[in-house]
Amino acid sequence: MARITYSIVPHDGGWAYKAADAYSEPFPSREMAMAAAKAAAAEQQVGGDDEEISFQDEKGNWHFEHADGGDRPEATVEDG
C-alpha cells in the first residue's frame, strides 16, 4: 500500500503542511496547519467508485485498465 506523509513546516512567514515537494497554503499558526493537514489526510483515504480507464501511450497504443476506487494510500501527519 502506498503511504503519504504530511509534515508541518515553516513556510512563507507562517506554517504549512508539506507532502513530498508540495506545500499547502500558509497558515498563521502551527495548530491551524496541523488541523488542515489532518483534514487533508482524512480526505486522502476516502475511497471512490471503481472505474474503467483508458489511455493512449507515446506509441499511439491504447490501454484499458480497471481502477479500484478503494485502493487508497495510508496518510499520516507528522509535526516536524
PDB file of N, CA, C and O in Angstrom:
ATOM      1  N   MET A   1       0.843  -1.172   0.000  1.00  0.00           N
ATOM      2  CA  MET A   1       0.000   0.000   0.000  1.00  0.00           C
ATOM      3  C   MET A   1       0.892   1.240   0.000  1.00  0.00           C
ATOM      4  O   MET A   1       1.910   1.289   0.689  1.00  0.00           O
ATOM      5  N   ALA A   2       0.501   2.215  -0.765  1.00  0.00           N
ATOM      6  CA  ALA A   2       1.225   3.484  -0.804  1.00  0.00           C
ATOM      7  C   ALA A   2       1.012   4.250   0.498  1.00  0.00           C
ATOM      8  O   ALA A   2       0.013   4.060   1.191  1.00  0.00           O
ATOM      9  N   ARG A   3       1.957   5.107   0.811  1.00  0.00           N
ATOM     10  CA  ARG A   3       1.865   5.890   2.034  1.00  0.00           C
ATOM     11  C   ARG A   3       2.211   7.339   1.728  1.00  0.00           C
ATOM     12  O   ARG A   3       3.181   7.621   1.024  1.00  0.00           O
ATOM     13  N   ILE A   4       1.414   8.250   2.259  1.00  0.00           N
ATOM     14  CA  ILE A   4       1.646   9.686   2.123  1.00  0.00           C
ATOM     15  C   ILE A   4       1.822  10.257   3.522  1.00  0.00           C
ATOM     16  O   ILE A   4       1.021   9.996   4.419  1.00  0.00           O
ATOM     17  N   THR A   5       2.887  11.044   3.695  1.00  0.00           N
ATOM     18  CA  THR A   5       3.116  11.687   4.981  1.00  0.00           C
ATOM     19  C   THR A   5       3.040  13.196   4.797  1.00  0.00           C
ATOM     20  O   THR A   5       3.733  13.761   3.951  1.00  0.00           O
ATOM     21  N   TYR A   6       2.204  13.837   5.587  1.00  0.00           N
ATOM     22  CA  TYR A   6       2.108  15.289   5.625  1.00  0.00           C
ATOM     23  C   TYR A   6       2.943  15.763   6.807  1.00  0.00           C
ATOM     24  O   TYR A   6       2.749  15.302   7.931  1.00  0.00           O
ATOM     25  N   SER A   7       3.872  16.683   6.555  1.00  0.00           N
ATOM     26  CA  SER A   7       4.721  17.232   7.613  1.00  0.00           C
ATOM     27  C   SER A   7       4.384  18.704   7.825  1.00  0.00           C
ATOM     28  O   SER A   7       4.123  19.433   6.869  1.00  0.00           O
ATOM     29  N   ILE A   8       4.392  19.129   9.072  1.00  0.00           N
ATOM     30  CA  ILE A   8       4.134  20.526   9.401  1.00  0.00           C
ATOM     31  C   ILE A   8       5.473  21.262   9.401  1.00  0.00           C
ATOM     32  O   ILE A   8       6.399  20.882  10.118  1.00  0.00           O
ATOM     33  N   VAL A   9       5.568  22.330   8.583  1.00  0.00           N
ATOM     34  CA  VAL A   9       6.835  23.035   8.400  1.00  0.00           C
ATOM     35  C   VAL A   9       6.604  24.543   8.319  1.00  0.00           C
ATOM     36  O   VAL A   9       5.522  24.980   7.927  1.00  0.00           O
ATOM     37  N   PRO A  10       7.617  25.349   8.689  1.00  0.00           N
ATOM     38  CA  PRO A  10       7.518  26.801   8.458  1.00  0.00           C
ATOM     39  C   PRO A  10       7.491  27.064   6.945  1.00  0.00           C
ATOM     40  O   PRO A  10       8.202  26.412   6.181  1.00  0.00           O
ATOM     41  N   HIS A  11       6.665  28.023   6.528  1.00  0.00           N
ATOM     42  CA  HIS A  11       6.554  28.305   5.089  1.00  0.00           C
ATOM     43  C   HIS A  11       5.934  29.677   4.868  1.00  0.00           C
ATOM     44  O   HIS A  11       4.880  29.982   5.426  1.00  0.00           O
ATOM     45  N   ASP A  12       6.579  30.497   4.063  1.00  0.00           N
ATOM     46  CA  ASP A  12       6.075  31.822   3.666  1.00  0.00           C
ATOM     47  C   ASP A  12       5.621  32.677   4.850  1.00  0.00           C
ATOM     48  O   ASP A  12       4.562  33.303   4.797  1.00  0.00           O
ATOM     49  N   GLY A  13       6.408  32.704   5.898  1.00  0.00           N
ATOM     50  CA  GLY A  13       6.081  33.538   7.051  1.00  0.00           C
ATOM     51  C   GLY A  13       5.027  32.962   7.974  1.00  0.00           C
ATOM     52  O   GLY A  13       4.579  33.638   8.900  1.00  0.00           O
ATOM     53  N   GLY A  14       4.629  31.743   7.740  1.00  0.00           N
ATOM     54  CA  GLY A  14       3.637  31.075   8.583  1.00  0.00           C
ATOM     55  C   GLY A  14       3.986  29.606   8.691  1.00  0.00           C
ATOM     56  O   GLY A  14       5.158  29.234   8.750  1.00  0.00           O
ATOM     57  N   TRP A  15       2.965  28.781   8.715  1.00  0.00           N
ATOM     58  CA  TRP A  15       3.123  27.328   8.801  1.00  0.00           C
ATOM     59  C   TRP A  15       2.326  26.671   7.687  1.00  0.00           C
ATOM     60  O   TRP A  15       1.283  27.181   7.277  1.00  0.00           O
ATOM     61  N   ALA A  16       2.816  25.543   7.201  1.00  0.00           N
ATOM     62  CA  ALA A  16       2.127  24.816   6.132  1.00  0.00           C
ATOM     63  C   ALA A  16       2.300  23.328   6.381  1.00  0.00           C
ATOM     64  O   ALA A  16       3.113  22.910   7.206  1.00  0.00           O
ATOM     65  N   TYR A  17       1.525  22.536   5.656  1.00  0.00           N
ATOM     66  CA  TYR A  17       1.814  21.109   5.619  1.00  0.00           C
ATOM     67  C   TYR A  17       2.429  20.809   4.262  1.00  0.00           C
ATOM     68  O   TYR A  17       2.100  21.441   3.258  1.00  0.00           O
ATOM     69  N   LYS A  18       3.320  19.844   4.250  1.00  0.00           N
ATOM     70  CA  LYS A  18       4.079  19.504   3.058  1.00  0.00           C
ATOM     71  C   LYS A  18       3.953  18.005   2.810  1.00  0.00           C
ATOM     72  O   LYS A  18       4.076  17.201   3.733  1.00  0.00           O
ATOM     73  N   ALA A  19       3.709  17.642   1.561  1.00  0.00           N
ATOM     74  CA  ALA A  19       3.707  16.247   1.127  1.00  0.00           C
ATOM     75  C   ALA A  19       4.654  16.160  -0.056  1.00  0.00           C
ATOM     76  O   ALA A  19       4.445  16.822  -1.073  1.00  0.00           O
ATOM     77  N   ALA A  20       5.696  15.343   0.072  1.00  0.00           N
ATOM     78  CA  ALA A  20       6.768  15.273  -0.929  1.00  0.00           C
ATOM     79  C   ALA A  20       7.327  16.682  -1.111  1.00  0.00           C
ATOM     80  O   ALA A  20       7.821  17.263  -0.144  1.00  0.00           O
ATOM     81  N   ASP A  21       7.268  17.246  -2.306  1.00  0.00           N
ATOM     82  CA  ASP A  21       7.795  18.595  -2.541  1.00  0.00           C
ATOM     83  C   ASP A  21       6.703  19.643  -2.668  1.00  0.00           C
ATOM     84  O   ASP A  21       6.979  20.768  -3.085  1.00  0.00           O
ATOM     85  N   ALA A  22       5.474  19.300  -2.320  1.00  0.00           N
ATOM     86  CA  ALA A  22       4.343  20.222  -2.467  1.00  0.00           C
ATOM     87  C   ALA A  22       3.932  20.786  -1.108  1.00  0.00           C
ATOM     88  O   ALA A  22       3.788  20.048  -0.134  1.00  0.00           O
ATOM     89  N   TYR A  23       3.745  22.110  -1.059  1.00  0.00           N
ATOM     90  CA  TYR A  23       3.324  22.798   0.159  1.00  0.00           C
ATOM     91  C   TYR A  23       1.861  23.211   0.064  1.00  0.00           C
ATOM     92  O   TYR A  23       1.350  23.490  -1.021  1.00  0.00           O
ATOM     93  N   SER A  24       1.206  23.245   1.201  1.00  0.00           N
ATOM     94  CA  SER A  24      -0.134  23.821   1.267  1.00  0.00           C
ATOM     95  C   SER A  24      -0.001  25.342   1.295  1.00  0.00           C
ATOM     96  O   SER A  24       1.106  25.880   1.273  1.00  0.00           O
ATOM     97  N   GLU A  25      -1.121  26.014   1.343  1.00  0.00           N
ATOM     98  CA  GLU A  25      -1.088  27.453   1.578  1.00  0.00           C
ATOM     99  C   GLU A  25      -0.566  27.685   3.000  1.00  0.00           C
ATOM    100  O   GLU A  25      -0.673  26.796   3.845  1.00  0.00           O
ATOM    101  N   PRO A  26      -0.007  28.855   3.271  1.00  0.00           N
ATOM    102  CA  PRO A  26       0.476  29.122   4.628  1.00  0.00           C
ATOM    103  C   PRO A  26      -0.680  29.399   5.591  1.00  0.00           C
ATOM    104  O   PRO A  26      -1.704  29.967   5.212  1.00  0.00           O
ATOM    105  N   PHE A  27      -0.490  28.987   6.831  1.00  0.00           N
ATOM    106  CA  PHE A  27      -1.452  29.240   7.904  1.00  0.00           C
ATOM    107  C   PHE A  27      -0.758  30.091   8.972  1.00  0.00           C
ATOM    108  O   PHE A  27       0.458  29.997   9.139  1.00  0.00           O
ATOM    109  N   PRO A  28      -1.515  30.915   9.689  1.00  0.00           N
ATOM    110  CA  PRO A  28      -0.891  31.791  10.679  1.00  0.00           C
ATOM    111  C   PRO A  28      -0.302  31.061  11.890  1.00  0.00           C
ATOM    112  O   PRO A  28       0.582  31.598  12.558  1.00  0.00           O
ATOM    113  N   SER A  29      -0.773  29.861  12.179  1.00  0.00           N
ATOM    114  CA  SER A  29      -0.252  29.142  13.343  1.00  0.00           C
ATOM    115  C   SER A  29       0.034  27.686  12.993  1.00  0.00           C
ATOM    116  O   SER A  29      -0.516  27.128  12.043  1.00  0.00           O
ATOM    117  N   ARG A  30       0.908  27.098  13.788  1.00  0.00           N
ATOM    118  CA  ARG A  30       1.244  25.685  13.632  1.00  0.00           C
ATOM    119  C   ARG A  30       0.007  24.815  13.859  1.00  0.00           C
ATOM    120  O   ARG A  30      -0.190  23.812  13.173  1.00  0.00           O
ATOM    121  N   GLU A  31      -0.822  25.209  14.826  1.00  0.00           N
ATOM    122  CA  GLU A  31      -2.037  24.451  15.143  1.00  0.00           C
ATOM    123  C   GLU A  31      -3.015  24.438  13.971  1.00  0.00           C
ATOM    124  O   GLU A  31      -3.643  23.415  13.694  1.00  0.00           O
ATOM    125  N   MET A  32      -3.144  25.568  13.286  1.00  0.00           N
ATOM    126  CA  MET A  32      -4.047  25.628  12.128  1.00  0.00           C
ATOM    127  C   MET A  32      -3.516  24.764  10.983  1.00  0.00           C
ATOM    128  O   MET A  32      -4.291  24.105  10.290  1.00  0.00           O
ATOM    129  N   ALA A  33      -2.206  24.769  10.786  1.00  0.00           N
ATOM    130  CA  ALA A  33      -1.609  23.922   9.747  1.00  0.00           C
ATOM    131  C   ALA A  33      -1.805  22.445  10.089  1.00  0.00           C
ATOM    132  O   ALA A  33      -2.070  21.630   9.204  1.00  0.00           O
ATOM    133  N   MET A  34      -1.677  22.105  11.362  1.00  0.00           N
ATOM    134  CA  MET A  34      -1.869  20.716  11.803  1.00  0.00           C
ATOM    135  C   MET A  34      -3.315  20.282  11.560  1.00  0.00           C
ATOM    136  O   MET A  34      -3.556  19.182  11.062  1.00  0.00           O
ATOM    137  N   ALA A  35      -4.262  21.125  11.903  1.00  0.00           N
ATOM    138  CA  ALA A  35      -5.675  20.785  11.688  1.00  0.00           C
ATOM    139  C   ALA A  35      -5.965  20.600  10.199  1.00  0.00           C
ATOM    140  O   ALA A  35      -6.685  19.678   9.819  1.00  0.00           O
ATOM    141  N   ALA A  36      -5.410  21.470   9.358  1.00  0.00           N
ATOM    142  CA  ALA A  36      -5.624  21.356   7.913  1.00  0.00           C
ATOM    143  C   ALA A  36      -4.976  20.086   7.365  1.00  0.00           C
ATOM    144  O   ALA A  36      -5.542  19.428   6.492  1.00  0.00           O
ATOM    145  N   ALA A  37      -3.793  19.741   7.871  1.00  0.00           N
ATOM    146  CA  ALA A  37      -3.113  18.516   7.427  1.00  0.00           C
ATOM    147  C   ALA A  37      -3.906  17.279   7.829  1.00  0.00           C
ATOM    148  O   ALA A  37      -4.011  16.334   7.047  1.00  0.00           O
ATOM    149  N   LYS A  38      -4.457  17.272   9.019  1.00  0.00           N
ATOM    150  CA  LYS A  38      -5.263  16.133   9.461  1.00  0.00           C
ATOM    151  C   LYS A  38      -6.511  15.982   8.591  1.00  0.00           C
ATOM    152  O   LYS A  38      -6.912  14.866   8.261  1.00  0.00           O
ATOM    153  N   ALA A  39      -7.122  17.108   8.222  1.00  0.00           N
ATOM    154  CA  ALA A  39      -8.297  17.055   7.344  1.00  0.00           C
ATOM    155  C   ALA A  39      -7.906  16.530   5.960  1.00  0.00           C
ATOM    156  O   ALA A  39      -8.619  15.708   5.384  1.00  0.00           O
ATOM    157  N   ALA A  40      -6.773  17.006   5.426  1.00  0.00           N
ATOM    158  CA  ALA A  40      -6.317  16.541   4.109  1.00  0.00           C
ATOM    159  C   ALA A  40      -5.984  15.051   4.141  1.00  0.00           C
ATOM    160  O   ALA A  40      -6.304  14.322   3.202  1.00  0.00           O
ATOM    161  N   ALA A  41      -5.347  14.600   5.214  1.00  0.00           N
ATOM    162  CA  ALA A  41      -5.001  13.174   5.338  1.00  0.00           C
ATOM    163  C   ALA A  41      -6.253  12.313   5.400  1.00  0.00           C
ATOM    164  O   ALA A  41      -6.300  11.240   4.799  1.00  0.00           O
ATOM    165  N   ALA A  42      -7.265  12.775   6.121  1.00  0.00           N
ATOM    166  CA  ALA A  42      -8.521  12.019   6.219  1.00  0.00           C
ATOM    167  C   ALA A  42      -9.205  11.932   4.857  1.00  0.00           C
ATOM    168  O   ALA A  42      -9.707  10.871   4.484  1.00  0.00           O
ATOM    169  N   GLU A  43      -9.229  13.036   4.113  1.00  0.00           N
ATOM    170  CA  GLU A  43      -9.854  13.035   2.788  1.00  0.00           C
ATOM    171  C   GLU A  43      -9.079  12.160   1.800  1.00  0.00           C
ATOM    172  O   GLU A  43      -9.673  11.544   0.915  1.00  0.00           O
ATOM    173  N   GLN A  44      -7.772  12.108   1.950  1.00  0.00           N
ATOM    174  CA  GLN A  44      -6.928  11.314   1.056  1.00  0.00           C
ATOM    175  C   GLN A  44      -7.279   9.836   1.129  1.00  0.00           C
ATOM    176  O   GLN A  44      -7.094   9.102   0.158  1.00  0.00           O
ATOM    177  N   GLN A  45      -7.781   9.401   2.268  1.00  0.00           N
ATOM    178  CA  GLN A  45      -8.049   7.984   2.484  1.00  0.00           C
ATOM    179  C   GLN A  45      -9.468   7.558   2.121  1.00  0.00           C
ATOM    180  O   GLN A  45      -9.807   6.380   2.235  1.00  0.00           O
ATOM    181  N   VAL A  46     -10.301   8.504   1.685  1.00  0.00           N
ATOM    182  CA  VAL A  46     -11.680   8.186   1.322  1.00  0.00           C
ATOM    183  C   VAL A  46     -11.693   7.549  -0.063  1.00  0.00           C
ATOM    184  O   VAL A  46     -11.207   8.129  -1.034  1.00  0.00           O
ATOM    185  N   GLY A  47     -12.245   6.373  -0.135  1.00  0.00           N
ATOM    186  CA  GLY A  47     -12.328   5.663  -1.414  1.00  0.00           C
ATOM    187  C   GLY A  47     -13.396   6.247  -2.316  1.00  0.00           C
ATOM    188  O   GLY A  47     -14.238   7.039  -1.893  1.00  0.00           O
ATOM    189  N   GLY A  48     -13.335   5.843  -3.539  1.00  0.00           N
ATOM    190  CA  GLY A  48     -14.330   6.282  -4.512  1.00  0.00           C
ATOM    191  C   GLY A  48     -14.931   5.074  -5.209  1.00  0.00           C
ATOM    192  O   GLY A  48     -14.890   3.958  -4.690  1.00  0.00           O
ATOM    193  N   ASP A  49     -15.478   5.302  -6.369  1.00  0.00           N
ATOM    194  CA  ASP A  49     -16.067   4.231  -7.156  1.00  0.00           C
ATOM    195  C   ASP A  49     -15.003   3.583  -8.041  1.00  0.00           C
ATOM    196  O   ASP A  49     -14.061   4.243  -8.480  1.00  0.00           O
ATOM    197  N   ASP A  50     -15.162   2.297  -8.292  1.00  0.00           N
ATOM    198  CA  ASP A  50     -14.313   1.640  -9.274  1.00  0.00           C
ATOM    199  C   ASP A  50     -14.587   2.280 -10.633  1.00  0.00           C
ATOM    200  O   ASP A  50     -15.712   2.684 -10.924  1.00  0.00           O
ATOM    201  N   GLU A  51     -13.555   2.365 -11.455  1.00  0.00           N
ATOM    202  CA  GLU A  51     -13.691   2.976 -12.780  1.00  0.00           C
ATOM    203  C   GLU A  51     -12.909   2.171 -13.800  1.00  0.00           C
ATOM    204  O   GLU A  51     -11.897   1.548 -13.480  1.00  0.00           O
ATOM    205  N   GLU A  52     -13.387   2.191 -15.011  1.00  0.00           N
ATOM    206  CA  GLU A  52     -12.645   1.653 -16.144  1.00  0.00           C
ATOM    207  C   GLU A  52     -11.966   2.848 -16.795  1.00  0.00           C
ATOM    208  O   GLU A  52     -12.633   3.818 -17.157  1.00  0.00           O
ATOM    209  N   ILE A  53     -10.655   2.791 -16.949  1.00  0.00           N
ATOM    210  CA  ILE A  53      -9.934   3.909 -17.539  1.00  0.00           C
ATOM    211  C   ILE A  53      -9.240   3.457 -18.811  1.00  0.00           C
ATOM    212  O   ILE A  53      -8.896   2.285 -18.964  1.00  0.00           O
ATOM    213  N   SER A  54      -9.041   4.391 -19.711  1.00  0.00           N
ATOM    214  CA  SER A  54      -8.307   4.112 -20.937  1.00  0.00           C
ATOM    215  C   SER A  54      -7.349   5.268 -21.193  1.00  0.00           C
ATOM    216  O   SER A  54      -7.638   6.418 -20.862  1.00  0.00           O
ATOM    217  N   PHE A  55      -6.215   4.947 -21.780  1.00  0.00           N
ATOM    218  CA  PHE A  55      -5.244   5.979 -22.124  1.00  0.00           C
ATOM    219  C   PHE A  55      -4.412   5.517 -23.308  1.00  0.00           C
ATOM    220  O   PHE A  55      -4.279   4.324 -23.577  1.00  0.00           O
ATOM    221  N   GLN A  56      -3.862   6.491 -24.001  1.00  0.00           N
ATOM    222  CA  GLN A  56      -3.041   6.218 -25.169  1.00  0.00           C
ATOM    223  C   GLN A  56      -1.585   6.489 -24.794  1.00  0.00           C
ATOM    224  O   GLN A  56      -1.272   7.550 -24.253  1.00  0.00           O
ATOM    225  N   ASP A  57      -0.694   5.539 -25.076  1.00  0.00           N
ATOM    226  CA  ASP A  57       0.716   5.739 -24.744  1.00  0.00           C
ATOM    227  C   ASP A  57       1.428   6.532 -25.839  1.00  0.00           C
ATOM    228  O   ASP A  57       0.828   6.914 -26.843  1.00  0.00           O
ATOM    229  N   GLU A  58       2.732   6.774 -25.619  1.00  0.00           N
ATOM    230  CA  GLU A  58       3.507   7.597 -26.551  1.00  0.00           C
ATOM    231  C   GLU A  58       3.646   6.967 -27.936  1.00  0.00           C
ATOM    232  O   GLU A  58       3.985   7.661 -28.895  1.00  0.00           O
ATOM    233  N   LYS A  59       3.389   5.670 -28.054  1.00  0.00           N
ATOM    234  CA  LYS A  59       3.464   4.994 -29.352  1.00  0.00           C
ATOM    235  C   LYS A  59       2.112   4.927 -30.044  1.00  0.00           C
ATOM    236  O   LYS A  59       1.999   4.363 -31.133  1.00  0.00           O
ATOM    237  N   GLY A  60       1.090   5.497 -29.425  1.00  0.00           N
ATOM    238  CA  GLY A  60      -0.234   5.502 -30.021  1.00  0.00           C
ATOM    239  C   GLY A  60      -1.093   4.300 -29.675  1.00  0.00           C
ATOM    240  O   GLY A  60      -2.209   4.170 -30.179  1.00  0.00           O
ATOM    241  N   ASN A  61      -0.588   3.422 -28.823  1.00  0.00           N
ATOM    242  CA  ASN A  61      -1.351   2.239 -28.423  1.00  0.00           C
ATOM    243  C   ASN A  61      -2.306   2.580 -27.283  1.00  0.00           C
ATOM    244  O   ASN A  61      -1.958   3.310 -26.355  1.00  0.00           O
ATOM    245  N   TRP A  62      -3.500   2.042 -27.376  1.00  0.00           N
ATOM    246  CA  TRP A  62      -4.497   2.269 -26.331  1.00  0.00           C
ATOM    247  C   TRP A  62      -4.408   1.178 -25.273  1.00  0.00           C
ATOM    248  O   TRP A  62      -4.195   0.007 -25.589  1.00  0.00           O
ATOM    249  N   HIS A  63      -4.574   1.573 -24.019  1.00  0.00           N
ATOM    250  CA  HIS A  63      -4.565   0.641 -22.891  1.00  0.00           C
ATOM    251  C   HIS A  63      -5.857   0.828 -22.107  1.00  0.00           C
ATOM    252  O   HIS A  63      -6.358   1.943 -21.959  1.00  0.00           O
ATOM    253  N   PHE A  64      -6.379  -0.274 -21.613  1.00  0.00           N
ATOM    254  CA  PHE A  64      -7.613  -0.251 -20.833  1.00  0.00           C
ATOM    255  C   PHE A  64      -7.339  -0.937 -19.507  1.00  0.00           C
ATOM    256  O   PHE A  64      -6.814  -2.050 -19.470  1.00  0.00           O
ATOM    257  N   GLU A  65      -7.698  -0.265 -18.415  1.00  0.00           N
ATOM    258  CA  GLU A  65      -7.432  -0.802 -17.084  1.00  0.00           C
ATOM    259  C   GLU A  65      -8.630  -0.587 -16.174  1.00  0.00           C
ATOM    260  O   GLU A  65      -9.472   0.282 -16.397  1.00  0.00           O
ATOM    261  N   HIS A  66      -8.667  -1.402 -15.159  1.00  0.00           N
ATOM    262  CA  HIS A  66      -9.675  -1.258 -14.106  1.00  0.00           C
ATOM    263  C   HIS A  66      -9.004  -0.559 -12.929  1.00  0.00           C
ATOM    264  O   HIS A  66      -7.958  -1.015 -12.467  1.00  0.00           O
ATOM    265  N   ALA A  67      -9.575   0.534 -12.432  1.00  0.00           N
ATOM    266  CA  ALA A  67      -9.045   1.249 -11.277  1.00  0.00           C
ATOM    267  C   ALA A  67      -9.956   0.982 -10.081  1.00  0.00           C
ATOM    268  O   ALA A  67     -11.147   1.290 -10.111  1.00  0.00           O
ATOM    269  N   ASP A  68      -9.386   0.415  -9.049  1.00  0.00           N
ATOM    270  CA  ASP A  68     -10.121   0.091  -7.828  1.00  0.00           C
ATOM    271  C   ASP A  68     -10.305   1.360  -7.003  1.00  0.00           C
ATOM    272  O   ASP A  68      -9.328   1.931  -6.518  1.00  0.00           O
ATOM    273  N   GLY A  69     -11.519   1.793  -6.843  1.00  0.00           N
ATOM    274  CA  GLY A  69     -11.812   3.017  -6.088  1.00  0.00           C
ATOM    275  C   GLY A  69     -11.469   2.921  -4.622  1.00  0.00           C
ATOM    276  O   GLY A  69     -11.346   3.949  -3.955  1.00  0.00           O
ATOM    277  N   GLY A  70     -11.310   1.722  -4.098  1.00  0.00           N
ATOM    278  CA  GLY A  70     -10.955   1.546  -2.697  1.00  0.00           C
ATOM    279  C   GLY A  70      -9.460   1.478  -2.464  1.00  0.00           C
ATOM    280  O   GLY A  70      -9.021   1.353  -1.321  1.00  0.00           O
ATOM    281  N   ASP A  71      -8.668   1.559  -3.523  1.00  0.00           N
ATOM    282  CA  ASP A  71      -7.221   1.473  -3.414  1.00  0.00           C
ATOM    283  C   ASP A  71      -6.655   2.848  -3.058  1.00  0.00           C
ATOM    284  O   ASP A  71      -6.216   3.592  -3.935  1.00  0.00           O
ATOM    285  N   ARG A  72      -6.668   3.170  -1.787  1.00  0.00           N
ATOM    286  CA  ARG A  72      -6.248   4.486  -1.315  1.00  0.00           C
ATOM    287  C   ARG A  72      -4.982   4.357  -0.479  1.00  0.00           C
ATOM    288  O   ARG A  72      -4.775   3.338   0.180  1.00  0.00           O
ATOM    289  N   PRO A  73      -4.135   5.381  -0.500  1.00  0.00           N
ATOM    290  CA  PRO A  73      -2.917   5.324   0.308  1.00  0.00           C
ATOM    291  C   PRO A  73      -3.192   5.540   1.792  1.00  0.00           C
ATOM    292  O   PRO A  73      -4.213   6.109   2.179  1.00  0.00           O
ATOM    293  N   GLU A  74      -2.267   5.077   2.601  1.00  0.00           N
ATOM    294  CA  GLU A  74      -2.318   5.382   4.040  1.00  0.00           C
ATOM    295  C   GLU A  74      -1.736   6.786   4.186  1.00  0.00           C
ATOM    296  O   GLU A  74      -0.661   7.064   3.654  1.00  0.00           O
ATOM    297  N   ALA A  75      -2.416   7.659   4.886  1.00  0.00           N
ATOM    298  CA  ALA A  75      -1.958   9.032   5.067  1.00  0.00           C
ATOM    299  C   ALA A  75      -1.735   9.313   6.554  1.00  0.00           C
ATOM    300  O   ALA A  75      -2.590   9.019   7.390  1.00  0.00           O
ATOM    301  N   THR A  76      -0.574   9.886   6.867  1.00  0.00           N
ATOM    302  CA  THR A  76      -0.240  10.236   8.248  1.00  0.00           C
ATOM    303  C   THR A  76       0.225  11.673   8.306  1.00  0.00           C
ATOM    304  O   THR A  76       0.597  12.260   7.289  1.00  0.00           O
ATOM    305  N   VAL A  77       0.203  12.243   9.517  1.00  0.00           N
ATOM    306  CA  VAL A  77       0.640  13.613   9.757  1.00  0.00           C
ATOM    307  C   VAL A  77       1.745  13.580  10.804  1.00  0.00           C
ATOM    308  O   VAL A  77       1.605  12.962  11.860  1.00  0.00           O
ATOM    309  N   GLU A  78       2.860  14.268  10.487  1.00  0.00           N
ATOM    310  CA  GLU A  78       3.980  14.382  11.417  1.00  0.00           C
ATOM    311  C   GLU A  78       4.211  15.847  11.745  1.00  0.00           C
ATOM    312  O   GLU A  78       4.216  16.689  10.846  1.00  0.00           O
ATOM    313  N   ASP A  79       4.395  16.154  12.985  1.00  0.00           N
ATOM    314  CA  ASP A  79       4.668  17.523  13.424  1.00  0.00           C
ATOM    315  C   ASP A  79       6.176  17.718  13.444  1.00  0.00           C
ATOM    316  O   ASP A  79       6.842  17.400  14.429  1.00  0.00           O
ATOM    317  N   GLY A  80       6.703  18.241  12.351  1.00  0.00           N
ATOM    318  CA  GLY A  80       8.139  18.439  12.347  1.00  0.00           C
ATOM    319  C   GLY A  80       8.632  18.602  10.987  1.00  0.00           C
ATOM    320  O   GLY A  80       9.832  18.782  10.783  1.00  0.00           O
TER     321      GLY A  80
END
